[in-house]
Amino acid sequence: MSSFNEQVNLYTTMCSIVEIENLGKAMVGPTLILKQYKVLKCGHENKPVPASQCLRSLIKPNDNERHYMIATQDPKLQEWARKRVAVPLLFIAWKTINLDKPSEITMKSLKDRINVSLADSDPQLERIRLLKEKEGLTQPSTKKFKKKKAKGPNPLSCRKSQKRPKYNRPGGSGDGKKKRKRKRKSSSGPSVAPAEKTSTSAPS
């Protein structure tokens, strides 16, 4: 199988083959498929045990050094595999082979290993941290945030509008007031009306 980007070998056990053969003619097809895989020595060749018990015996508690993956439709065996560290589970659903997500115990074990590796990579920092805790020199990691004070209005926006300076017009007084115009009186003497022009016609 190349789906995992690694070389994966498919195995079965003699206990699984014996169990499926005992189910009768209805399981002839699955029996032929199962016999195509390599048979892994499980130690029960002389006295076969149930298939689920056989597969459980191949994986040590909290240690899957052979990197086995369990492929089963047995709900009890699936639940057992989910409670083991680093035991991938394959099952068929919706006519597709599915790989189950890592279990909670597997993720917890992974985090613990990361923390241990970080502590081992720099033991001096770990010793300093322990000494600080012993002497009470460690500070709480919670940060205090300062409250923002309410800001006053922008002084530039509160400036009073400045009055525009008054400019003197040329020839006028500096107070900016308009001068009242005086009407001039006409000169004394009789007024003469303009003469009208008369048109004359020549005799014919």
Contacts in CASP RR format, 6 or more apart in sequence:
PFRMAT RR
TARGET T0000
AUTHOR 0000-0000-0000
METHOD contacts of the structure
MODEL  1
MSSFNEQVNLYTTMCSIVEIENLGKAMVGPTLILKQYKVLKCGHENKPVP
ASQCLRSLIKPNDNERHYMIATQDPKLQEWARKRVAVPLLFIAWKTINLD
KPSEITMKSLKDRINVSLADSDPQLERIRLLKEKEGLTQPSTKKFKKKKA
KGPNPLSCRKSQKRPKYNRPGGSGDGKKKRKRKRKSSSGPSVAPAEKTST
SAPS
1 8 0 8 1.000
1 10 0 8 1.000
2 8 0 8 1.000
8 69 0 8 1.000
9 38 0 8 1.000
10 37 0 8 1.000
10 38 0 8 1.000
11 37 0 8 1.000
11 38 0 8 1.000
11 39 0 8 1.000
11 40 0 8 1.000
12 34 0 8 1.000
12 35 0 8 1.000
12 37 0 8 1.000
12 38 0 8 1.000
12 39 0 8 1.000
12 40 0 8 1.000
13 39 0 8 1.000
13 40 0 8 1.000
13 42 0 8 1.000
13 44 0 8 1.000
13 51 0 8 1.000
13 54 0 8 1.000
13 55 0 8 1.000
13 58 0 8 1.000
14 39 0 8 1.000
14 42 0 8 1.000
14 44 0 8 1.000
14 45 0 8 1.000
14 48 0 8 1.000
15 42 0 8 1.000
15 44 0 8 1.000
15 48 0 8 1.000
15 49 0 8 1.000
15 50 0 8 1.000
15 51 0 8 1.000
15 53 0 8 1.000
15 54 0 8 1.000
16 34 0 8 1.000
16 51 0 8 1.000
16 54 0 8 1.000
16 55 0 8 1.000
17 31 0 8 1.000
17 34 0 8 1.000
17 35 0 8 1.000
17 39 0 8 1.000
18 48 0 8 1.000
19 48 0 8 1.000
19 50 0 8 1.000
19 51 0 8 1.000
20 27 0 8 1.000
20 30 0 8 1.000
20 31 0 8 1.000
20 34 0 8 1.000
20 51 0 8 1.000
21 27 0 8 1.000
21 31 0 8 1.000
40 58 0 8 1.000
42 54 0 8 1.000
42 57 0 8 1.000
42 58 0 8 1.000
44 54 0 8 1.000
44 57 0 8 1.000
48 54 0 8 1.000
49 57 0 8 1.000
52 72 0 8 1.000
52 74 0 8 1.000
52 76 0 8 1.000
52 77 0 8 1.000
52 80 0 8 1.000
55 70 0 8 1.000
55 72 0 8 1.000
55 77 0 8 1.000
56 77 0 8 1.000
56 80 0 8 1.000
58 66 0 8 1.000
58 68 0 8 1.000
59 66 0 8 1.000
59 68 0 8 1.000
59 70 0 8 1.000
59 84 0 8 1.000
59 87 0 8 1.000
61 84 0 8 1.000
62 84 0 8 1.000
62 85 0 8 1.000
62 109 0 8 1.000
63 85 0 8 1.000
64 84 0 8 1.000
64 85 0 8 1.000
64 86 0 8 1.000
64 87 0 8 1.000
67 86 0 8 1.000
68 87 0 8 1.000
69 87 0 8 1.000
69 88 0 8 1.000
69 89 0 8 1.000
69 90 0 8 1.000
70 77 0 8 1.000
70 78 0 8 1.000
70 81 0 8 1.000
70 87 0 8 1.000
70 88 0 8 1.000
70 89 0 8 1.000
70 90 0 8 1.000
71 89 0 8 1.000
71 90 0 8 1.000
71 91 0 8 1.000
71 97 0 8 1.000
72 78 0 8 1.000
72 81 0 8 1.000
72 89 0 8 1.000
72 90 0 8 1.000
72 91 0 8 1.000
73 91 0 8 1.000
73 92 0 8 1.000
78 89 0 8 1.000
78 91 0 8 1.000
78 100 0 8 1.000
81 87 0 8 1.000
81 89 0 8 1.000
82 89 0 8 1.000
82 100 0 8 1.000
82 103 0 8 1.000
82 105 0 8 1.000
83 103 0 8 1.000
83 105 0 8 1.000
84 103 0 8 1.000
84 105 0 8 1.000
85 105 0 8 1.000
85 106 0 8 1.000
85 109 0 8 1.000
86 106 0 8 1.000
86 109 0 8 1.000
87 106 0 8 1.000
88 99 0 8 1.000
88 100 0 8 1.000
88 102 0 8 1.000
89 99 0 8 1.000
89 100 0 8 1.000
90 97 0 8 1.000
90 98 0 8 1.000
90 99 0 8 1.000
90 100 0 8 1.000
91 97 0 8 1.000
91 98 0 8 1.000
91 100 0 8 1.000
92 98 0 8 1.000
102 110 0 8 1.000
119 126 0 8 1.000
129 138 0 8 1.000
132 138 0 8 1.000
166 176 0 8 1.000
168 174 0 8 1.000
168 176 0 8 1.000
169 176 0 8 1.000
172 179 0 8 1.000
173 179 0 8 1.000
END
